[in-house]
Amino acid sequence: MPTGILIRRILEECGEVNEAVRFIQTSSQSAGSNVFLGDPEKAVIVEVKPGLEPYVWRIEKPVCRANHYVFHVNPEPKNNDELITRLSTLTRFERGKQLLQGDTKISIEDLQQFSRDHNNGPGDSSICRHTSLLGNATRKLISSQTLSGKIFKTGNKIETFNALGRPCQMQYVKVEFGEPVPSELSSGKASIQNHSAKH
């Protein structure tokens, strides 16, 4: 099943993390993904890749993911593009872990800054990932790059912080669950203006 159906069935049929993990392990997927699961007792990330056993990673402290896979390396990269993607993934993963180190509490502002990180230069190896590709504006827009950022704050109320465009070039807009979505977000105007200005 495709990833969207997998996640929908988990939400409809599973009541806690262990049930969801068993469901993933006994299902066949046609697409790969990193699936984040949590309940009051447990949190995991399941790395799903067609044809391979799901890799279940128990979360004990703040963690991160990158653009593709971290644990599934088989089959080995077949060409330079696949090798570059793999190196990009691992470089971004290591940088993310570096940013999350320390005993201090991570704030919303910290996460916003992490999403803008260009420690490895603007390009495929930075957290904020965008490159100058040849081609028309549409080709650039749909290329593998960071197109937006979103941070969720949960608790008695749910707040989202949204950068609809490259986080390094956008301000985050706060929206509380249940509030009207600002028109610049709901219409896509903020993203269109951002990409039009850059291309």
C-alpha positions in Angstrom: 0.0 0.0 0.0 1.2 3.6 -0.5 2.4 5.6 2.5 -0.8 7.7 2.7 -3.0 4.6 3.0 -0.7 3.1 5.5 -0.9 6.1 7.8 -4.6 6.4 7.4 -5.2 2.8 8.4 -2.8 3.2 11.4 -4.9 6.2 12.6 -8.2 4.3 12.0 -7.3 0.9 13.3 -4.5 1.2 15.9 -4.8 2.5 19.4 -1.2 2.7 20.5 2.4 2.5 19.2 2.9 -1.3 19.6 -0.2 -2.0 17.5 0.9 0.4 14.8 4.4 -1.1 14.6 2.9 -4.6 14.3 0.6 -3.3 11.5 3.5 -1.9 9.6 5.6 -5.1 10.1 2.8 -7.2 8.7 1.9 -5.0 5.7 3.6 -4.6 2.3 4.4 -1.0 1.2 4.9 0.3 -2.3 6.6 3.5 -1.1 9.2 4.4 1.5 8.8 6.9 4.4 9.9 7.8 7.9 6.8 7.2 10.1 6.7 8.9 13.4 4.5 7.2 16.1 3.8 8.2 19.7 1.5 7.5 22.6 1.7 8.4 26.3 4.1 5.5 26.9 6.3 5.2 23.9 7.6 7.1 20.8 9.3 5.5 17.8 10.3 6.3 14.2 9.8 3.5 11.7 11.9 3.7 8.6 9.9 2.0 5.9 11.4 0.9 2.5 9.7 -1.4 0.1 11.2 -4.9 0.0 13.1 -4.5 3.3 12.1 -5.1 6.9 10.9 -1.9 8.7 13.6 -0.4 11.0 12.0 0.6 14.3 13.9 3.2 16.2 12.8 3.8 19.9 13.0 7.5 20.8 14.4 8.3 24.2 15.6 11.9 23.7 15.3 14.6 21.0 16.2 13.1 17.6 16.1 14.1 14.0 15.7 12.7 10.5 17.1 13.7 7.2 15.8 13.7 3.6 15.9 10.0 2.9 17.0 6.9 4.8 19.5 6.5 7.6 19.5 2.8 8.5 18.5 1.2 5.2 21.5 1.2 2.9 20.6 -1.8 0.7 20.6 -2.0 -2.1 23.8 -0.1 -2.5 23.8 3.1 -4.6 23.8 2.3 -8.3 24.9 5.6 -9.7 26.4 9.0 -8.7 23.0 10.6 -8.1 22.1 7.9 -5.5 25.5 8.2 -3.9 25.2 12.0 -3.6 21.7 11.6 -2.1 23.0 9.1 0.4 25.9 11.4 1.4 23.5 14.4 1.7 21.2 12.4 4.0 24.0 11.3 6.3 25.6 14.8 6.4 22.2 16.4 7.3 21.5 13.7 9.9 24.8 14.3 11.6 24.3 18.1 11.6 20.8 17.7 13.1 22.2 15.5 15.9 24.8 18.1 16.6 22.2 20.9 16.9 20.2 18.8 19.3 23.0 18.1 21.7 23.1 19.6 25.2 21.0 19.6 28.3 19.1 22.8 27.7 15.5 22.8 26.8 14.9 23.3 23.1 12.6 26.2 22.4 10.4 27.1 19.4 12.9 29.7 18.5 15.7 27.2 18.6 13.8 24.9 16.2 13.2 27.8 13.9 16.9 28.6 13.8 17.7 24.9 13.2 15.4 24.9 10.2 17.4 27.8 8.7 20.8 26.2 9.3 23.3 26.5 6.4 26.3 25.2 8.3 27.4 23.2 5.2 26.6 26.0 2.9 23.4 26.5 0.9 23.0 23.3 -0.9 22.1 19.6 -0.6 24.1 19.0 2.6 22.6 21.7 4.8 19.5 21.5 7.0 17.9 24.2 4.9 18.3 22.5 1.6 18.2 24.3 -1.7 20.4 24.4 -4.7 20.7 26.5 -7.9 19.4 24.0 -10.5 19.3 24.7 -14.2 15.9 24.8 -15.8 12.6 26.7 -15.6 11.0 28.0 -12.5 8.7 24.9 -12.2 11.6 22.5 -12.4 13.5 24.4 -9.7 10.4 24.5 -7.5 9.8 20.8 -7.5 13.4 19.8 -7.2 14.6 18.2 -3.9 14.9 21.2 -1.7 13.4 22.7 1.5 10.2 24.3 0.4 8.6 25.1 3.8 8.9 24.6 7.6 6.4 23.7 10.2 6.7 23.3 14.0 4.0 21.8 16.2 3.7 22.7 19.9 1.3 20.3 21.7 -0.2 20.4 25.2 -3.5 21.9 26.4 -3.7 23.7 23.1 -2.0 23.0 19.8 0.0 25.7 18.1 1.7 25.6 14.8 4.5 27.8 13.4 4.6 27.9 9.7 7.2 29.2 7.2 5.6 28.8 3.8 8.7 29.0 1.8 12.4 28.5 2.5 12.8 28.9 6.3 16.0 30.9 5.8 14.1 33.5 3.8 10.7 33.5 5.7 9.3 34.5 9.0 7.3 31.8 10.9 3.6 32.6 11.3 1.9 31.3 14.4 -1.5 29.6 14.1 -3.4 28.1 17.1 -5.5 25.0 16.3 -9.1 26.2 15.7 -8.2 29.7 14.7 -8.8 30.9 11.1 -5.7 30.2 8.9 -4.2 33.6 7.8 -5.0 34.2 4.1 -1.3 34.4 3.1 -0.9 30.8 4.2 -4.2 29.4 3.1 -4.0 30.9 -0.4 -0.3 30.0 -0.9 0.5 33.6 -1.6 3.4 33.7 0.8 5.1 30.7 -1.0 4.3 32.0 -4.5 5.8 35.4 -3.7 8.9 33.9 -2.1 9.6 31.6 -5.1 8.8 34.2 -7.7 11.2 36.6 -6.1 14.0 34.0 -6.1 13.5 32.6 -9.6 
